[in-house]
Amino acid sequence: MIPNEDLKKPILICENLKKIYQDGDKTVPVLESVNFSVMPGESVAIVGRSGSGKTTLLNLLGGLEVPTAGKVVLNNTNMHELSERKRGYLRNRVIGLIFQFHHLLAEFTALENVCMPLLIQGMSASHARKRSMEMLKKVFLSHRHEHKPGTLSGGERQRVAIARALVTHPKCILADEPTGNLDNESADNVYALMMQLVREFETSFVVVTHDMALAKKMDRIVTLERGCLRSD
């Protein structure tokens, strides 16, 4: 349960966020003065045309890229005032990341992939395995825990990725087209499971998607247009 006093404070804020890429002699502006916040337990969809900068924005929110200007405040901490190591430490404890392509480690089993964030935190192997098995049960894959990603279906791999993102009990999940690489039936099943678990863990959820049917199920939709966000 989220403490009442914490419900009033955004878990994630970006202020005057700007991102410019350099392409040889050319500057390519992607984001211009983006202001955005997410409350505890809130679900938000970010939509926009292909190439509008949605993935760049999500990477900035997750501390995977550094903004040209502005700031991202995660759990009351300005991420980009931290060293890369400390930023990774904060991200590991507060954020869960889910990508369109699962990014599982091919040489490790499903269980070992889910264990990885906990082991990075310093949890003992036995406790990490126990909690990871509990998460695999929640995504209905405990019977496949010894299987490597290459032997799993696309939907199963994405469910392992969801388990990995949630195993640390993060305060916010950032997802980039999490069902975009799946057939319609698998996408619907993965999405329903993801939303069920996000609600169960009272986790904020920010999803980049082109799927308006999915976006309309969020608490709020924002559109990225010409480098700026507008609420729908």
Buried (B, 14 or more C-beta within 10 A) or exposed (E): EBEEEBEEEBBBBBBEBBBBEEEEEEEEEBBBEBEBBBBBBBBBBBBBEEEBBBBBBBBBBBBBBEBBEBBBBBBEBEBBEBEEEEBBBBBBBBBBBBBBEBEBEEEBBBBBBBBBBBBBEEBEEEEBBEBBBEBBEBBEBBEBBEBBBEEBEBBBBBBBBBBBBBBBEBBBBBBBBBBBBBEEEBBBBBBEBBBEBBEEBEBBBBBBBEBEEBBEBBEBBBBBEEBBBEEE
